[in-house]
């Protein structure tokens, strides 16, 4: 060891605390008691209840009775279709109808509000019978203003 290490060790050995201070610290340490937390029991009970409720919901869920099988449980040579495919009555195909407001909606999506504002002003004045759809009306309220008539 070097000289400074010996000096440090000697100086550290000479440092002592007064006995009264040690007693005071010991008395203070004896006063500390662990905190009793009654809320832990309540919290534990709530957590257990929630877990039990989750298990019950999973056991009662209707998917259990629809034949929801994972692919690993399904037999490979099964000739029947999956029961999940036909659980709902097949509905009619939706009728494809042309949107009469498609051109105006396209212009609005592109950021051109001129045609929308013109139509909205005509509607506000009552000079057109065609009423704008709700989404276009909302866009018109946000982006157009009614010009004063002379």
N, C-alpha and C positions, 0 to 999 in steps of 0.2 A: 504494500500500500504506500501511497505517496504521503508526503508530509501533510498536505491540506486535508486528506481523508482522515488521518489520525486526529488532526485538530478538530475537524467537524464532529467526529465520533466522541471526542472528549467533551466538546461544548454541548452536544446533545445529551450526554449523560448527566451533565451538571444542571440541566433545566429541570426544575421540579415545580409542581403547583402547590400552593398552600393547602394544608389539610382542611381548613374551613371550607375552601372552595370545592374540594372533592366531596365533602359531606353534603354541601348544598346541592351539588349536581346529583348525587345519589338519592337524596330525598325527593328532588324534583322528578327523577326517573321513576321512583316507586309510586308516584301519584298517577302516572299514566296507566290507564286501563284500556283493554281492547274495547272498541266500539261495538255495542250490541245492535245489530241491524235486524229489526223485526221485518223490515220491508223485503229482505231476502227470501223469507218464507212465503210471503204473499206473492212475490215475483216468481218464485219457483212454482207455486200452485197455479198461477196464471199461465205460465209457460207449459206446464203439464196439461192443463185443460185445453189450451190451443192445439197442442200436439194430438191429444185424443180426438178433438173435433176434426182435425185434418184427416186423421185415419178413418174416422166414421164417414166423412164426406167421400173419401176415395173409395171406400167399400160400397157405398150406396149409389155412387155415380152411375147414371144410365149407360155409360160406355161399357160397363162391365157386362151388360146384358145384350149388347148389340153384336157380340161376337168379335170384339176387338182383339185380334190375335196379332202378335208380333210375327214378322216373317220367319223367324227361327222356329216358332211353334206350329206354323202352318205346314200341313203335309205337302210334300213336293209334287206328288202325283194327283193332287186334288182336281177333279173335273169341274167342280162347282165354282162359281164366281165368288169373290169375296162378299160377305154379307154387308160390309160397309158400303159397297157400291150401290145397292138398291134399297137403302133404308128409307129413302124418301120417294114419294110418288113423282114420276117424271112429269114435268110441266110442259106447257106448250112453248115452242120456240118464240122468243121475243120478235115482234114484228119490226122489221127494219124500216123506219120511216125517215124520209129526208128532212133535215132540220131547216126550216125556212129562214132561220136566223144565222145559219152557218157562215155566210159571207161577212155579215156584220161582226160576229164573234171573232172571226179570223182577223179582221181589221183591228178590233180592240186588242186582241192578244199581241198584234204586231206593234201596238202603241199609237195607232191612228184613230183618234176619237172624233174626227170631223163628221163622218156619216152618222155616228151614234148621237152626237149632239144635235145635228139637224133633225133627226127623227124624234129625239126627245123633246125638242122645242115645238115641233109640230104637234106632238101628243099633248104637251102642256097647253097649247093654244086651242086644242080640240079640233084641229083640221084633219086629223087622220083617225081612222077607226081601228087600225092595228095597234095594239098595246104591246109595249116592250116586255119581254120576259123579265122575271125578277132580278136575275143576275145582271142583265144589261141595264136595268133601271138603277140598280145600286151603283154600277160603274158610271152611269150618266150623272147621278147625284154627286159622285165624288169628283168628276172631271169636267162637267159642263156647267154653264151658268145660263140663266134665262136672260136673253137680251131684251131690252125695252123695245116696244113696238111704237112706231111713229104715227 
